Amino acid sequence: MKQRPFRFFQSIYFKIPLLFVFILVITFQFIGVIFIDQLETQTVDNFKVQINTQADFLANNITPILSNSDQESQSVLNQLRQTLETFSSTAPARLEVINNAQTIIATNQGLDQSSIGNQTTDADARNVLLYQTELRSEYSDPETDAPIYKLIKPIFGTTQTTLLGVLVIEANMEQIYSQNNNIIDLFLQSSILAVGVALLISFVLSQGLTRPIENMRQQALRISEGVYNYPAEVYGYDELGELTITINELAVKVKDAQESTESERQRLDGILRHMTDGVIGTDQRGRVLLVNDRALQLLNIRQEQAIGHSILRLLNIESKIALKELLQKDTEVMINHSDKGVDSILKGEFSIIRRETGFVTGVVCVLTDVTEQEKTEQEQRDFVSNVSHELRTPLTSIKSYSEALSDGAWRDEKIAPQFLEVIQSESNRMIRMIANLLDLSKMDGGQITLQTDYVDLKRIINHILDRLVFTLESDSNAGNYNFVREFTTRDIYVDIDQDRMTQVIDNILNNAVKYSPDGGTITVKIEDNHRSVIVRITDEGLGISKQDAEKLFDRFYRVDKARSREQGGSGLGLAISKEVIELHGGSIWVDSVEGEGSTFNFELPYTEFTELDGEWG
C-alpha cells in the first residue's frame, strides 16, 4: 500500500495545540472586551464622581462667599482663591468662579489671573447662567487633543432661588485613559504570554496523545503489510493504551486468520492444480478470476489470456447462452472446441456462487473433456444401427423366401431348391456375422487368449494360397486369377496364433479376389528386415480413395456397400484383422491408388531361425 506524505500542518500534533490556542484566543477575546469595557467605564465614572463630589464641596464653600454683596472686593477674591486651592484631584484641573454678571471673579490658574474681572467667553457657562442647569460634558482639547471632563455647576443662595454664579471645572482625563491603556497593554501581554505557555504545554500534551496514535498507525501499516511480530508499545493503561492492546490482539488474530486462509488457499490450489477437470471461476460480470492448469490445457491458452476476460467469449458460447441465464440457475453446456485442426468436445457445468444473503457473486465452470466419451457413444449408436441393418437384410430375405415356400412354392421342384439355397446362404451369412461380432466383443473385453507357437510363415501363406487356388479352380462360376508369390529367401519363423493369423490372411486374400477384375493378378510378398516381417497383398482392383482408406478398418465400414452386400460382406473382416494383428504386437495399413489397385500390408515381429536353433540346442 502506498503511504501518503506526512504533512505537519495536517497532523493531530499540530491541530491539538492550534485548538488550545484558538480556545484561549476566543476566551481572552470575550474576557478582554468585557474587562476593558468595564475597567474604562468604572475608572471614568469614579473620576467623574470624584470631580462631582469636589464640585459640590466647593459649591457649598463658595455659596456664603458669593452671598456677600461686594463680590469684587479683595477679601472676597482672596477667600475664593483660598477655597479653590482646597480642590484636590489626581488629574490637573482648571477652576473658575463666574458671578451672575458673567464676570470671572476667581480661578486656580496662576497664569490666568489676568482674566479675573473680565467677561467670560465660555458659551457653556453663559448657558448655565441663563438656564440655571448643571452641565456635564467631555471634549478634546483642540491644542493637545487631551480628553477633558467639563463640569459647570450653578451656585445658588441660601434660599436656592437666587443664582449667585457658576463654578466651572475642566479636569484633564489623559492620565485616567493612560492608566487604562497601560492596564490594557498589560492584559494583552499577559494574554500573549498565556497563549505561548498554553501552546508549549499543548504541544507536550499532544505529543502524549499523538505518539501512541502514531505507534498504533505504524502497527496498522505493519498489519496491512503482513508483519505481525512487532506489537505496538503500550504507553499507559488509559483509553489509548487499551486501544493499543486491542490492536495487538487484532494483529495476532489477523495473523492466525491469514495463516488459515493461506493454508486453505494452498490446499485449494493443490486440488485445482491436480484436478482432471478444468475449473474456471468468474465474478458477477462473468470476468474470469481463477483458472486451473487443466482448463488452460483443455483450451490451449495461457493464463494471461484468460484472467479478466469474459468466460462466454473465452469458451466461444456467446451464441448459445447469455450471462443472465448462467446467473439464474445451474446450467450444462456442450462446447465444440477446435485448436489447430484438432476438434474436441467439452462439457461445461456452470454452478452459481451465492452469499448467505442470496447475492450472486459469480459462477464456477467445470470443464470435462468428453470427446472420447461422445465418440464411444456415437460408435455404440452406429454399431447398434449397423448390426440392426446388417441383420435385418438377411432376415428379410429369409422371411420372404420362407413365406413364398409356405404359400406353395415348395411344390415347385425347380424354384424350391433355389429358395432353400438362398435361405441357407443368408443363414450362413448371419452365422458368420454373429461369430465376427462375438470375436470383436471378446477382443474388446480382453477375453481372447492367443494360442501362439513358432511357425514358418512362408509355409502358412503357401498353404493358404494353394487352398484358395484349388477352390477357385473347382468353382466353375469363379473367375480366372493369376497369383504371384514373391517371398524372401530367408526362413521366417513367427510366434503367432496360426488359426487367427490364417483368418486374417484369408480375409485379405478373399477381399483381393472380390474386388479384382476377372483375369487380374494378385501379388503376395514377404519381406523381412531382421526384426520384423512385412506381408504385402496387392490386387488390381478399383483402388480406394484416401478418405476411405482412413476409415477402412472401422467396423461396418465398406467402400462399395451395394457390391459388398451382393458378395456377402459385412464390413467386419478388416476390423477383426486389425484387432488380431495388434494382439500379435504388429500393425496393418493399406496403400492404394484409385483405378490402379490396393496393397494391404501387415507387419509382425519375428526371430531368425538361426537364433531359435541356438535356443533349442
N, C-alpha and C positions, 0 to 999 in steps of 0.2 A: 504494500500500500504506500502510495506517495505521500510523504509528510509535507504539510504546508509550512511555509516560512514563518518563524516566530516574529511577531510584532509587539514591541514593548507597550505601545500606547493602547493596544487592544487586549492586553493581559489583565487578569484579575489583580496582579501585583500592583498595577498602576491604577486600576479602576477603584479599588478599595480606598487608598489614600485620597484619590480625587473625590470620592463620595464623602469622606470625612471632611475634607476642605470645603466642599460645596455646602454641606450641612452647617459647618461653622460660619461660613461667609453669610449664608442666609440668616442664621441665628443672630450674628453680630449686626447684620443689616437692620433687622427688626429692633434689636436691643438698642443699637446706636441711634436710630431715628427717634425712638421713644425717649431714650435717655437724654439726648442732646436737646430735643424739644422741651422736655420737662426742665432740664437744667437751665436753659436760656430763659424760659418763661419764669421760673422761680427766682432766678437771680435778678432779672429785670424788675419783677414785681416787688421783691424785697427792697431793691434800691429805691423804687418809686414810693413804697410805703415809708421808707426811712425819710425820704425828702418831704413827703406829705406830713409826716409827724413833726419834722423840724419846722415845716412851714406853719403848722398850727401853733407850735410853741412860740415862734417868732411873732405870729399874728397876735397872740394873746399878750405878748410883752409890748408889742408896738401900739396896741389899741389905746392904753392910757396915755402914751406919749403923744399920739396924734390928737387926743382929745383936748390937748392944750390949744388954746385959741391962737397963740402965736407959734405957728408951726415952723416958721423960718428963723426963729431965734437961735442963737448959737448954742444955748443949753439944750434945746430940743434936738438940734442936729447932733450934738455930742452924744446925747442919750441914744439916739437912733443908731449912730455909728457903733457905740459900745454894744448895743443889743444885737446888731448884725454880726458883730465879731463872735458872738456866742454860738453862731451856727457852725456845726461840725458835720463833716461828711467825708467819706472815703474818696470821693471824686471831687475835683475842683468845681466850684460853682460861683456864678455871678449873681449878686443880690442887689435889688433896687427897691426903694420905697418911693412911691409916687402918690402925691396927695390928690384930692378930688378935683384940683385945678389942673391936673395932668402935668404937674411940675415934679421933677426928680428932686427929692429932698434928702435922700441918703443912698449910699452904695458901699459895698465892701471892697470894691476895686480901687486900690490906691491911685492908680494912674488915671482913673476916670473921675476923680474928684471935681474936675473942671465941669463935668456935666451937671453937677448939683446946681439947682436954681434954674435949669433950662427945661423947656418943654420937651416931653418925651416924644420920640419919633416911632415908638413901638405901637404899631396898629393894634396888636392884640391887647396891649394894656389899655388903650383908649376904649376898645370894645368892652372890656371888663368893667371899666368905669361907667360906660354907658349902660350896659345891660345888668351890671351888678351880679354877674355869674362867674363862678370859678372856671378857669381854663387850664386844661392839661393837654400837652401835645409833645410830639417828638419831631425833630428835623435834623438835617445835616448842616454843619457849619459850612457856609459857602467857601471859606478860605482854607480850612483844614480838613474839611469833609468828615469831621468827627461827629458822632451821634450826640445830640443834645436833648435833654429832657427839660421841658419848659413848663413851669407852674406859675400861674398868675392867680393870686388869692385875694379877693376883696376884703378890706378891713372895715368893719362896722363899729359904730359907737356902742355904748353900754346898752342902749335901747334896741339895738340891732335893726334900727330903721335908718339911721343916718350913715351914709357911706363916707368914711374918712379918707380912704385911699386904697391903694392895692400894693401887694407885695409880689415882686417879680423874682422868681428863682430860675436860673438856667444852669443845670448841672451837666457836666461833661460825662457821658457814659462810655467813653472809649476804653477806660480801664476795665469796666464791667465786661464789655464784649471781648476785650483782650484776654481776660481771665477765662471766659467761656471758650475762646479759641484754643487757649493753652490746654484746657481740660479735654477739648475735642481731639487735639493733636495727641495728647497722652493716651486717650482712648483708642485712637487709630493705631498708634504704635504698639499698644498692648494687644490689640486685635491681631495685628500682623505677627507679633511675636507668638501669640497663642496659636495662630494658624500654622506658623512654622514648626512649633513644638508638636502640634497635633499631626502635621504632615510626617514629621520624623517618627513619632510614635505609631502612626497608622502604617507606615512602611514596615516598621518592625513587627507590628501585629499582623499585617497582611502577609508577611513572609511566613509567619507561623501557620497561616491558612494555605497559602499558595504552595509551600514546599510539600506538605502531604498530598495536595491535589496534583502537583506535578509528578510526585512519586507514583501516584495511582495512574496518572496518564501514561507514564513510561511503562508501568506494568500492563496496562491495557494494550499498548503497542506491542509489547513482547508477546502477549497472548495472541494478538492478531497475526503475529509472525511465526507462531508455533513454538515459542520459547517459554517453558513453564518452570524451569529450575531456579529462577531468581525471584523469590517472593518480595513484594514491596515492604519497605521498612515501616514499622508502626511507631509513630512519634508520641502517641498518647492514647489514652483509653476514653477519649471523648467520642462524639459522633463521627468525626473523620477517622479516628482510629478504628472504630467499629466497621466503618465502610472499607477501610484498608484490609482488615481481617476478612471481611466478606469477599472482597476481590481476590485475595489469596486463595480462599476456599473455592471460589469460582474457577480459578486457574487450574486447581487440582481436578475439579470435576470436568472441566473442558478437556484437559489432558486425557483423563480416563475415557471420556466420550469419543475423543478423536482417535485414540488408540483402538477403541472398539470398532468405530466406523471404518478405520483404515484396515483393520483385520477383516471386517466383513467385506470391504471393497476388494481386498486382495483375494479373498475366498471366492467372491462373485466373479472377479476377473479370471481366476483359475478355472472356475466352472464354465464360464463363457468361452474361454480360450480352448478348452478341450471338448467342448460340445460337438457332436457330429452334425448338429443342425446349426444353421445360421441364425443369428439374433440381431435385430435392429430395433433400437429404441428412439422414439421421437418426442417432441414437445406437443403442446395442444395445437400448434400450427402445422404439424406434420414435418417439421425440420428434424433431420437426423442428429441425435445427440450421442448415440452409442452404437457401435457396430463391432461384432467379434470377427476373429480371423476367418472362421468358416464362411461367414456371409461374404467377406471380401473375396474369398477363394471362389465361391459359387458365382459371384457376379463379375469376377476377374477385374477388380478395381482396387485402387489404393485408398487408404483411409481418408486422405485429404479430399478425395473425390466424392466422399460420402458425407462427412461431417458438415452440418449446416445446410445441406441440400434437401429438397423435397423428396420424401420417400416415394410418392407417386411417380415423379419423374425418374427417380433412381431405378425403380422397378419397371418403368415403362408400362404402367397400368392406368394412366390418366383417362384413357378412353373406356376403361372397364368399370371404374368405380370412382366416386368423389370422396374427398376428405371428410365431408359431413357424414357420409354413410359409415366411414370407418370409426368415427367418434360416437356413433349411436349404439352400435352393438358389435359383438364379436363376429368376425367375418372370415371366410376362407376363399382365397382367390388362386386360380391356376395361372401360372406365369410361363409364357413361352419365351425362353431366353436363347439368344443366338450370339455366339462370340467366335469370330474368325472362322466362320463357316460351320462351326460345331453347334448343333441345336440341342437344347436340353429343356426339360420341363421341371419347373419349381412349384412347389405348393406353399403358398404364403398364408399362415394362420395369424390373423390380427386379433389382439386382445386389448381392451381398453384399460388404461391405468386411471384409477379414481382415488381421490382422498376420502377420508372418513365422512366429510360433508357431502360427498357425491360429486364434487367438482372434478371434471375430466382434465388431467394434466398431460396426457399423451397416449401413445399407442406403442405396443410391443408386437413386432412381427417375427414369427419363427419361420425360417425358410428351410424346406426339406427338398432334397433332390429326388424326385420321383420318376426320373427318366427311365431307369431300368424297370421300375415297378409298372409304369404305364406301358412300356414296351412289352413286358411279360404278360400283362393283362391283355394287351392287344393281340399278342401272339396266341394267347389262350383262346380269345374270341375267334381269331382267324382259324385256329386249329379245329375248334368245335364246328365252325362253319364249313371248313373244308372236309372234315370227316363226315359231317352230315350230308354234304353234297356228294362226296365220293361213294358213300354207302347207299344213298338214295338211288343213284344211277343203276347199279346192278340189281338192286331190289325192285326197281321199277320194271326192269327187263324181265326179271324172274316172275314178277306178279303178272305182267302182261301175257307172257308165254304160258304161264300156268293157267290163267283164265281162259286162254284160247284152247288149251288142251281140255279143260273142263267143259268147254262149250261144244266139244265133239271133234276137235282137231286130232285127238289121239287115234281116231278111227282111220285117218288118212295115213297109209303106210309110208308115203313119201314125205309128208310135212311133219309128222310126229317125231321121227328121229332127229330132224333138223332142230325142232323146238327143244327137244330134250338136250341136244348138244349145246344150244345157247344157254339153257338153264344151268347145265353143268359148268360151262365156261365162266359164266358170271358168278356162280357159287365159288369156283376156284379162285376167281379174282378177289372176291370178298374175303376168302380164307387167307390169301396172300397179304391183303391189305391189313387185316386184323393181326396177322402174325408180325408184319412190319411195325404196326403200332405198338404191339406188345414189346417188341425188341427195343423200340425207341423209349418206351416208358421205363423199361428195365435199365437202359443206359442212363436216362435222366436220373433215376433213383440210385444209380451205382450198384445195381443188383447183378450185373453181368460180370462174371469172372472168366478171364481169358484162360483157355487151356493151351498154353504155349509149349512149343518144342522147336528145337533147331532142325530146320528142314531146308532142302535145296530148292530155292525159289525158282530157278530155271526149270527144274523138273515139274514143279507145281503148275507153272504157267504153260509149259508144253502140254501137259495132260489136259488142262482146261481148253486150250486151243484145239487139240486133237478131237476132243469130245464135241466141241462146237462145230467143227468142220464136218464130222460124221453126221451130226444131227441135221445140218443144213443140206448135206448131200442126200440124206434119206427122205427129206421132205420135198416132194415134187413141186409144192407151191412156193418154196423159198427161192430167193434169187441166187445169183452166182456172185460170190465174193472172193477176192484174192487176199490171202493173209500172208503178210511179210514178217519174218522173225529176225530181229537184229539184236542178238544177245551178246553180252560181254564174254570174253573167253575165260574170265576168272570164275572160279566156283563161288557161288553166292549162297551163303547159309544165313538164314534169318531166324530169330526167335519169335515165332508168330503162332496164333491160333489158326491152324490150317483151315478149318471149316469156315470161320468168319472171313478170313482173307480170300478164300475161294468165292464166297458170296460177293465180296467187293469186286473182284476181277470179273466174275460172271456178269454182274450188273453193268459195269463199264463196257464190256465187250458186247452185250446184248443191246445197249444203247447205240453203240457204234454201228451195229448191224441194222437197227431200226431206222436210223437217220442217214445211212449211206445209200447212194443210188445203186441200182442193180448193176453188177459188174465192177463196183468200186473196190478200192484197195484199202485194207485196214492193216496198219503197221504197228507192231508191238516191239518196243525197245526196252532193253535192260541195261542201265548204266551204273557204274559204281565209282565212288570217289574215296575208297579206303575206309570211310567211317559210316557211310550211308549208301543205300541203293535207291535209284530212281527208276520207276517204271512209267513209260510213256505209251499211250494207246492213241493213235491218230487215225481219223477217218476222213473221208472226202465228202462229207455231207454239206448241208446248207450253212453251217457255221453259226456262231452265237454272237450277238451284239455285246458290247462292253457293259451296257446297262443290265442285260440279262445275266451275264457271266457273274456279276457281283452277288446275285440272289440265287444262283443255280443250285447251291447246296442247302437252301432253305427248305423246310418241309412243305410239301404240296405245291412247290413252285415248278411250273412247266413252261418252256418257251412256246411250244405249239400245243396248246391244251386240247384242241379238237383232234389232232393227229395222235396225241398221247393216249386219249381215251379209246380211240379206234384200235390202238395197238395194245390196250390193256394196261397202260401206265398209270400209276397213282401219284407220282411226284414225291415218293418217299425213298426211292432207291439210293439216290445220291446223298440224301441226308443221312441215311443209315451208313453208307460208305464212309462219309466224313467222320461220323462218330467212331466207327471201327478203326479207321486209320489213326485217329487221335488217341484212342485207347492203347494203340501199339507205340505211342510216342512219336508218330510221324505227322505228315501234313499232306494235304491234297489240294490241287488247284487245276484250273483249266486255262489253256491258251487257245484263242480262236480268232479267225478272221471270217467275217460274213462272206458267204459264197465260195469259200475255199476249204472249209472243214474245221475240225476242232481237235485238240490234243488234250487228253486228260492225263494228269501227272500225279503220282503219289510217291512220297519218299519215306523210306523206313531205315532205321538204324540196323547195322549188321556187323558181324565179326568174321574176319577172314578165316578160311578153312585151316590154314597153317597154324593159326593161333589156337583154334579149337583142338586141333590134333595134339598140340603141346599140352593142353589142359587134360585131354582124355588119356594121354600116355602116362 
